[in-house]
Amino acid sequence: MDGRAAFTLTANAGREWATDDRPDGDADIYGVTADLGIDVNQNLSLFFFGMWEHNGYHDEHLSVNDDLIPSARTPAATISTSSRPG
């Protein structure tokens, strides 16, 4: 491409301490970002960006999301469609 393109790959890491007494505690953060810039001609340039990040929380707090709380299944209700004469 004769100097008309640039590619950058960056690794990210960090730590977030529980803010406002967050129930799931501190978090370790890591990820990568990548970007590509291309000058197609004097009037057109393209830029592409991608990012992946993982936040690993230290404490498991199931009540934050009720979908994660295990519960006993209740039997489905039986609906009767028959009618009695009279």
C-alpha positions as CSV (number, residue, x, y, z in Angstrom):
1,M,0.0,0.0,0.0
2,D,3.1,2.2,-0.1
3,G,2.6,3.9,3.3
4,R,-1.2,4.6,2.8
5,A,-2.4,2.2,5.5
6,A,-1.8,1.8,9.2
7,F,-2.8,-1.1,11.5
8,T,-2.7,-0.8,15.3
9,L,-3.2,-3.6,17.9
10,T,-3.4,-2.7,21.6
11,A,-3.7,-4.8,24.7
12,N,-5.6,-3.3,27.6
13,A,-5.7,-4.2,31.3
14,G,-6.9,-2.6,34.4
15,R,-8.6,-2.9,37.8
16,E,-11.8,-1.3,38.9
17,W,-12.5,-1.0,42.6
18,A,-16.1,-1.4,43.7
19,T,-17.8,1.9,43.1
20,D,-20.7,3.0,45.3
21,D,-20.5,-0.3,47.2
22,R,-21.4,-2.3,44.1
23,P,-22.7,-5.7,45.2
24,D,-20.4,-7.8,42.9
25,G,-17.2,-6.2,44.2
26,D,-14.0,-5.3,42.4
27,A,-13.3,-6.1,38.7
28,D,-10.3,-7.0,36.7
29,I,-10.5,-5.7,33.2
30,Y,-8.6,-6.9,30.1
31,G,-9.1,-6.8,26.4
32,V,-7.7,-5.9,23.0
33,T,-8.5,-3.2,20.4
34,A,-7.5,-3.1,16.8
35,D,-7.9,-0.5,14.1
36,L,-7.0,-0.2,10.4
37,G,-6.8,3.0,8.5
38,I,-6.5,3.1,4.7
39,D,-6.2,5.9,2.3
40,V,-7.9,4.6,-0.9
41,N,-7.2,7.8,-2.9
42,Q,-6.8,11.5,-2.2
43,N,-10.6,11.9,-1.6
44,L,-11.4,8.7,0.2
45,S,-10.1,7.2,3.4
46,L,-11.5,4.2,5.4
47,F,-11.2,3.4,9.1
48,F,-12.1,0.2,10.8
49,F,-12.1,-0.3,14.6
50,G,-12.8,-3.4,16.8
51,M,-12.7,-3.9,20.5
52,W,-13.1,-6.9,22.9
53,E,-13.2,-6.4,26.7
54,H,-13.8,-8.7,29.6
55,N,-14.8,-7.5,33.1
56,G,-14.1,-10.2,35.7
57,Y,-16.1,-9.4,38.9
58,H,-14.8,-10.8,42.1
59,D,-18.0,-11.5,44.0
60,E,-20.9,-13.5,42.7
61,H,-24.1,-11.6,43.5
62,L,-27.1,-13.5,42.1
63,S,-29.8,-11.0,43.2
64,V,-28.5,-8.4,40.7
65,N,-30.1,-10.5,37.9
66,D,-33.2,-12.6,38.9
67,D,-32.6,-14.8,35.8
68,L,-29.6,-16.3,37.5
69,I,-31.3,-17.3,40.7
70,P,-32.0,-21.1,40.7
71,S,-35.6,-21.8,41.6
72,A,-37.7,-24.9,41.9
73,R,-40.0,-25.4,39.0
74,T,-43.7,-25.2,39.7
75,P,-46.0,-27.5,37.9
76,A,-48.0,-26.0,35.1
77,A,-51.6,-25.2,35.9
78,T,-54.1,-27.5,34.4
79,I,-56.8,-25.8,32.4
80,S,-60.0,-27.7,32.0
81,T,-62.1,-26.9,28.9
82,S,-64.9,-29.4,29.5
83,S,-68.2,-28.2,30.8
84,R,-70.9,-30.0,32.8
85,P,-74.4,-29.9,31.7
86,G,-76.9,-28.4,34.0
